[in-house]
Amino acid sequence: MLYGLIVLFGYLLLGEFVAALFAWPVPGSVLGMLLLFATLVVRDRVSPELNASSKGLLPYLPLFIVPASVGIVNYVDLLEQQGLIILLAMLVSLAIGIPVCGWVAQWAIKRIKGGSL
């Protein structure tokens, strides 16, 4: 399990490094997840250690929502000023994200049923 956690933290650090190196406005954690996803797609499998670590962390995933929710209290004035724009951005991202997620899920199901995954 320790090996899997080291891999996860390694991709986190790699994402942070890439974000800082190119000064991209994307969080390093998101870049790290994308790099990990790309690696897993290229390898076409997940190592047992990484699988065990991921399953061990999965029950604690809802806890990561708490700091973001509490942080909203610090930005009440920003929400009053830019709330409509933020709401519009959330709706547009949902309108794009939901169909894309559905398409990816259908693609993955077809690959699994085809036996190539």
N, CA, C and O of each residue as an XYZ file, in Angstrom:
468
protein
N       0.823     -1.192      0.000
C       0.000      0.000      0.000
C       0.867      1.255      0.000
O       0.484      2.280     -0.565
N       2.025      1.174      0.629
C       2.921      2.324      0.673
C       3.401      2.691     -0.730
O       3.521      3.872     -1.059
N       3.676      1.682     -1.555
C       4.115      1.941     -2.929
C       3.044      2.723     -3.691
O       3.366      3.661     -4.420
N       1.793      2.350     -3.533
C       0.705      3.045     -4.209
C       0.579      4.490     -3.763
O       0.348      5.378     -4.583
N       0.731      4.732     -2.456
C       0.679      6.102     -1.962
C       1.844      6.929     -2.491
O       1.678      8.107     -2.806
N       3.020      6.320     -2.589
C       4.178      7.030     -3.143
C       3.923      7.397     -4.603
O       4.276      8.491     -5.041
N       3.316      6.492     -5.349
C       2.986      6.775     -6.753
C       1.995      7.930     -6.836
O       2.176      8.835     -7.651
N       0.957      7.917     -6.012
C      -0.035      8.993     -6.025
C       0.597     10.336     -5.676
O       0.346     11.337     -6.347
N       1.412     10.358     -4.631
C       2.076     11.606     -4.257
C       3.098     12.028     -5.303
O       3.310     13.222     -5.513
N       3.725     11.076     -5.952
C       4.672     11.396     -7.020
C       3.983     12.109     -8.175
O       4.510     13.084     -8.712
N       2.813     11.628     -8.555
C       2.073     12.294     -9.633
C       1.550     13.651     -9.184
O       1.470     14.579     -9.989
N       1.195     13.779     -7.916
C       0.801     15.073     -7.390
C       1.958     16.069     -7.511
O       1.774     17.189     -7.987
N       3.137     15.657     -7.082
C       4.301     16.527     -7.166
C       4.684     16.828     -8.612
O       5.079     17.950     -8.930
N       4.568     15.838     -9.481
C       4.858     16.057    -10.897
C       3.887     17.075    -11.492
O       4.293     17.945    -12.263
N       2.625     16.969    -11.142
C       1.638     17.942    -11.609
C       1.934     19.338    -11.103
O       1.827     20.309    -11.852
N       2.308     19.447     -9.833
C       2.675     20.756     -9.270
C       3.897     21.328     -9.980
O       3.962     22.528    -10.248
N       4.866     20.464    -10.282
C       6.074     20.904    -10.976
C       5.743     21.419    -12.376
O       6.227     22.476    -12.780
N       4.927     20.679    -13.109
C       4.559     21.083    -14.471
C       3.773     22.392    -14.440
O       4.010     23.271    -15.269
N       2.842     22.532    -13.496
C       2.051     23.761    -13.388
C       2.943     24.959    -13.078
O       2.746     26.040    -13.633
N       3.924     24.774    -12.194
C       4.824     25.869    -11.856
C       5.804     26.157    -12.991
O       6.138     27.315    -13.242
N       6.266     25.115    -13.676
C       7.244     25.279    -14.751
C       6.672     26.083    -15.915
O       7.336     26.972    -16.448
N       5.454     25.772    -16.301
C       4.851     26.449    -17.444
C       3.929     27.593    -17.039
O       3.363     28.261    -17.904
N       3.768     27.830    -15.735
C       2.907     28.898    -15.196
C       1.491     28.787    -15.750
O       0.883     29.789    -16.129
N       0.972     27.566    -15.793
C      -0.391     27.345    -16.266
C      -1.376     27.662    -15.151
O      -1.066     27.453    -13.978
N      -2.549     28.162    -15.495
C      -3.542     28.483    -14.462
C      -4.360     27.270    -14.024
O      -5.480     27.417    -13.534
N      -3.805     26.082    -14.201
C      -4.471     24.848    -13.810
C      -3.788     24.340    -12.541
O      -2.559     24.319    -12.477
N      -4.557     23.932    -11.535
C      -3.925     23.426    -10.312
C      -3.044     22.199    -10.591
O      -3.367     21.359    -11.431
N      -1.945     22.125     -9.877
C      -1.018     21.013    -10.046
C      -1.648     19.667     -9.739
O      -1.290     18.660    -10.350
N      -2.579     19.639     -8.804
C      -3.237     18.373     -8.478
C      -4.056     17.862     -9.659
O      -4.113     16.657     -9.902
N      -4.686     18.771    -10.391
C      -5.462     18.370    -11.568
C      -4.519     17.861    -12.660
O      -4.795     16.848    -13.302
N      -3.415     18.563    -12.866
C      -2.438     18.096    -13.856
C      -1.869     16.738    -13.456
O      -1.659     15.875    -14.308
N      -1.619     16.549    -12.169
C      -1.128     15.260    -11.695
C      -2.119     14.140    -11.968
O      -1.730     13.046    -12.376
N      -3.415     14.415    -11.740
C      -4.433     13.407    -12.039
C      -4.483     13.086    -13.525
O      -4.625     11.925    -13.911
N      -4.366     14.122    -14.361
C      -4.375     13.890    -15.808
C      -3.158     13.072    -16.244
O      -3.270     12.191    -17.095
N      -2.002     13.366    -15.659
C      -0.799     12.598    -15.989
C      -0.926     11.149    -15.533
O      -0.529     10.232    -16.251
N      -1.480     10.943    -14.339
C      -1.704      9.583    -13.852
C      -2.694      8.853    -14.749
O      -2.483      7.687    -15.084
N      -3.772      9.525    -15.143
C      -4.758      8.914    -16.030
C      -4.116      8.535    -17.363
O      -4.345      7.440    -17.877
N      -3.315      9.438    -17.918
C      -2.653      9.143    -19.191
C      -1.720      7.945    -19.048
O      -1.655      7.099    -19.939
N      -1.009      7.871    -17.949
C      -0.115      6.736    -17.714
C      -0.894      5.432    -17.630
O      -0.488      4.421    -18.205
N      -2.016      5.456    -16.912
C      -2.822      4.241    -16.774
C      -3.438      3.824    -18.104
O      -3.565      2.630    -18.377
N      -3.819      4.786    -18.928
C      -4.368      4.454    -20.245
C      -3.292      3.835    -21.123
O      -3.544      2.852    -21.820
N      -2.105      4.402    -21.091
C      -1.011      3.878    -21.911
C      -0.610      2.481    -21.437
O      -0.379      1.592    -22.257
N      -0.526      2.285    -20.128
C      -0.144      0.969    -19.584
C      -1.270     -0.047    -19.735
O      -1.019     -1.252    -19.765
N      -2.504      0.429    -19.830
C      -3.684     -0.408    -20.009
C      -3.974     -1.323    -18.819
O      -4.647     -2.344    -18.957
N      -3.460     -0.945    -17.658
C      -3.750     -1.705    -16.440
C      -3.361     -0.874    -15.227
O      -2.624      0.107    -15.336
N      -3.874     -1.287    -14.061
C      -3.545     -0.639    -12.796
C      -2.790     -1.645    -11.953
O      -3.212     -2.794    -11.824
N      -1.674     -1.220    -11.376
C      -0.906     -2.143    -10.545
C      -1.710     -2.496     -9.289
O      -2.497     -1.680     -8.810
N      -1.518     -3.689     -8.762
C      -2.262     -4.091     -7.547
C      -1.995     -3.168     -6.358
O      -2.889     -2.923     -5.548
N      -0.773     -2.657     -6.252
C      -0.443     -1.759     -5.141
C      -1.214     -0.449     -5.253
O      -1.762      0.040     -4.265
N      -1.256      0.119     -6.456
C      -1.984      1.365     -6.667
C      -3.480      1.141     -6.476
O      -4.171      2.003     -5.934
N      -3.975      0.013     -6.910
C      -5.383     -0.328     -6.730
C      -5.730     -0.418     -5.241
O      -6.760      0.100     -4.811
N      -4.876     -1.070     -4.462
C      -5.125     -1.213     -3.022
C      -5.089      0.147     -2.326
O      -5.917      0.422     -1.457
N      -4.143      0.990     -2.701
C      -4.055      2.320     -2.089
C      -5.264      3.166     -2.442
O      -5.800      3.879     -1.594
N      -5.691      3.089     -3.688
C      -6.852      3.863     -4.127
C      -8.105      3.419     -3.399
O      -8.899      4.251     -2.959
N      -8.286      2.119     -3.269
C      -9.463      1.609     -2.556
C      -9.413      1.971     -1.079
O     -10.453      2.158     -0.447
N      -8.214      2.070     -0.531
C      -8.091      2.473      0.862
C      -8.428      3.933      1.091
O      -8.924      4.293      2.159
N      -8.165      4.786      0.096
C      -8.434      6.215      0.229
C      -9.850      6.603     -0.182
O     -10.355      7.643      0.240
N     -10.482      5.788     -0.988
C     -11.790      6.122     -1.548
C     -12.867      6.424     -0.499
O     -13.654      7.346     -0.714
N     -12.946      5.703      0.616
C     -13.985      6.037      1.608
C     -13.828      7.434      2.205
O     -14.794      7.988      2.730
N     -12.632      8.010      2.135
C     -12.381      9.320      2.733
C     -12.547     10.457      1.733
O     -12.315     11.614      2.083
N     -12.939     10.162      0.513
C     -13.086     11.170     -0.524
C     -14.058     12.290     -0.142
O     -13.763     13.451     -0.428
N     -15.198     12.002      0.487
C     -16.104     13.107      0.852
C     -15.484     14.119      1.810
O     -15.936     15.263      1.860
N     -14.477     13.736      2.562
C     -13.842     14.680      3.486
C     -13.139     15.817      2.753
O     -12.925     16.882      3.333
N     -12.777     15.608      1.487
C     -12.100     16.654      0.731
C     -13.053     17.776      0.329
O     -12.603     18.843     -0.090
N     -14.357     17.552      0.448
C     -15.344     18.583      0.127
C     -15.477     19.568      1.284
O     -15.826     20.727      1.063
N     -15.209     19.132      2.502
C     -15.416     19.963      3.685
C     -14.578     21.244      3.644
O     -15.140     22.317      3.864
N     -13.261     21.199      3.375
C     -12.502     22.462      3.363
C     -13.003     23.449      2.306
O     -13.022     24.655      2.550
N     -13.398     22.958      1.158
C     -13.917     23.855      0.123
C     -15.226     24.493      0.571
O     -15.463     25.676      0.325
N     -16.066     23.714      1.222
C     -17.345     24.248      1.696
C     -17.139     25.280      2.794
O     -17.811     26.311      2.814
N     -16.229     25.011      3.694
C     -15.944     25.953      4.777
C     -15.262     27.202      4.225
O     -15.476     28.304      4.731
N     -14.447     27.034      3.197
C     -13.744     28.175      2.598
C     -14.676     29.183      1.962
O     -14.312     30.348      1.803
N     -15.878     28.754      1.593
C     -16.846     29.676      0.996
C     -17.185     30.798      1.972
O     -17.474     31.917      1.547
N     -17.154     30.517      3.265
C     -17.470     31.520      4.277
C     -16.496     32.693      4.185
O     -16.873     33.833      4.455
N     -15.265     32.427      3.811
C     -14.275     33.497      3.699
C     -14.519     34.408      2.501
O     -13.973     35.510      2.445
N     -15.322     33.968      1.553
C     -15.510     34.721      0.317
C     -16.961     35.126      0.093
O     -17.433     35.147     -1.044
N     -17.665     35.444      1.162
C     -19.062     35.847      1.035
C     -19.165     37.142      0.234
O     -20.062     37.279     -0.598
N     -18.261     38.094      0.472
C     -18.310     39.358     -0.270
C     -18.071     39.137     -1.768
O     -18.685     39.803     -2.602
N     -17.188     38.211     -2.100
C     -16.944     37.888     -3.510
C     -18.182     37.244     -4.132
O     -18.518     37.525     -5.283
N     -18.858     36.382     -3.376
C     -20.082     35.761     -3.876
C     -21.179     36.799     -4.095
O     -21.971     36.676     -5.029
N     -21.228     37.816     -3.245
C     -22.222     38.872     -3.430
C     -21.946     39.665     -4.704
O     -22.875     40.050     -5.414
N     -20.667     39.907     -4.992
C     -20.302     40.695     -6.165
C     -20.349     39.882     -7.453
O     -20.867     40.359     -8.463
N     -19.820     38.666     -7.431
C     -19.653     37.867     -8.642
C     -20.505     36.600     -8.659
O     -20.258     35.700     -9.462
N     -21.491     36.526     -7.792
C     -22.282     35.304     -7.652
C     -22.968     34.872     -8.931
O     -22.995     33.681     -9.241
N     -23.524     35.814     -9.682
C     -24.224     35.467    -10.912
C     -23.266     34.898    -11.960
O     -23.597     33.941    -12.661
N     -22.091     35.488    -12.058
C     -21.087     34.992    -13.013
C     -20.608     33.604    -12.606
O     -20.436     32.731    -13.456
N     -20.393     33.400    -11.317
C     -19.968     32.088    -10.827
C     -21.046     31.045    -11.108
O     -20.738     29.938    -11.551
N     -22.297     31.390    -10.857
C     -23.402     30.466    -11.126
C     -23.483     30.130    -12.616
O     -23.696     28.974    -12.984
N     -23.314     31.138    -13.468
C     -23.335     30.905    -14.908
C     -22.195     29.987    -15.334
O     -22.391     29.093    -16.157
N     -21.008     30.203    -14.779
C     -19.865     29.340    -15.100
C     -20.116     27.908    -14.651
O     -19.747     26.963    -15.349
N     -20.741     27.741    -13.489
C     -21.046     26.400    -13.006
C     -22.058     25.712    -13.914
O     -21.913     24.525    -14.207
N     -23.071     26.431    -14.360
C     -24.086     25.844    -15.229
C     -23.505     25.463    -16.592
O     -23.825     24.406    -17.134
N     -22.653     26.326    -17.139
C     -22.028     26.019    -18.429
C     -21.114     24.804    -18.299
O     -21.116     23.927    -19.163
N     -20.337     24.751    -17.225
C     -19.441     23.604    -17.042
C     -20.227     22.318    -16.840
O     -19.799     21.261    -17.304
N     -21.358     22.380    -16.165
C     -22.210     21.197    -16.020
C     -22.807     20.784    -17.360
O     -22.871     19.596    -17.679
N     -23.242     21.766    -18.140
C     -23.840     21.455    -19.442
C     -22.821     20.795    -20.377
O     -23.192     19.998    -21.240
N     -21.568     21.121    -20.209
C     -20.513     20.492    -21.020
C     -20.033     19.193    -20.366
O     -19.842     18.186    -21.047
N     -19.843     19.220    -19.060
C     -19.257     18.087    -18.347
C     -20.123     16.842    -18.306
O     -19.610     15.732    -18.448
N     -21.405     17.000    -18.118
C     -22.281     15.830    -18.015
C     -22.323     15.031    -19.315
O     -22.172     13.810    -19.271
N     -22.524     15.674    -20.479
C     -22.489     14.870    -21.713
C     -21.122     14.245    -21.985
O     -21.044     13.120    -22.479
N     -20.053     14.959    -21.669
C     -18.710     14.405    -21.896
C     -18.487     13.184    -21.005
O     -17.939     12.179    -21.457
N     -18.910     13.268    -19.738
C     -18.771     12.115    -18.839
C     -19.597     10.934    -19.337
O     -19.149      9.789    -19.274
N     -20.794     11.208    -19.828
C     -21.618     10.133    -20.380
C     -20.959      9.489    -21.588
O     -20.969      8.267    -21.732
N     -20.387     10.312    -22.455
C     -19.708      9.790    -23.637
C     -18.507      8.925    -23.245
O     -18.300      7.849    -23.806
N     -17.721      9.405    -22.280
C     -16.555      8.644    -21.821
C     -17.002      7.328    -21.184
O     -16.370      6.293    -21.401
N     -18.078      7.355    -20.406
C     -18.578      6.129    -19.780
C     -19.043      5.130    -20.840
O     -18.753      3.938    -20.734
N     -19.763      5.606    -21.860
C     -20.194      4.708    -22.930
C     -19.003      4.141    -23.686
O     -18.996      2.962    -24.040
N     -18.015      4.955    -23.933
C     -16.803      4.501    -24.622
C     -16.093      3.427    -23.807
O     -15.647      2.414    -24.347
N     -15.993      3.665    -22.485
C     -15.313      2.694    -21.614
C     -16.092      1.382    -21.551
O     -15.497      0.304    -21.554
N     -17.407      1.470    -21.493
C     -18.228      0.244    -21.456
C     -18.053     -0.549    -22.739
O     -17.949     -1.775    -22.702
N     -18.019      0.133    -23.863
C     -17.814     -0.562    -25.140
C     -16.441     -1.231    -25.189
O     -16.302     -2.336    -25.714
N     -15.426     -0.556    -24.639
C     -14.079     -1.155    -24.615
C     -14.041     -2.367    -23.701
O     -13.396     -3.368    -24.015
N     -14.732     -2.280    -22.570
C     -14.746     -3.404    -21.633
C     -15.480     -4.591    -22.250
O     -15.010     -5.726    -22.170
N     -16.620     -4.331    -22.859
C     -17.375     -5.415    -23.488
C     -16.657     -5.988    -24.690
O     -16.804     -7.166    -25.015
N     -15.873     -5.137    -25.352
C     -15.089     -5.621    -26.497
C     -13.877     -6.422    -26.080
O     -13.231     -7.057    -26.913
N     -13.567     -6.399    -24.804
C     -12.455     -7.176    -24.286
C     -11.103     -6.524    -24.404
O     -10.087     -7.178    -24.169
N     -11.054     -5.244    -24.764
C      -9.755     -4.596    -24.924
C      -9.330     -3.827    -23.676
O      -8.256     -3.225    -23.670
N     -10.131     -3.830    -22.639
C      -9.741     -3.115    -21.422
C      -9.496     -4.057    -20.284
O      -9.159     -3.620    -19.183
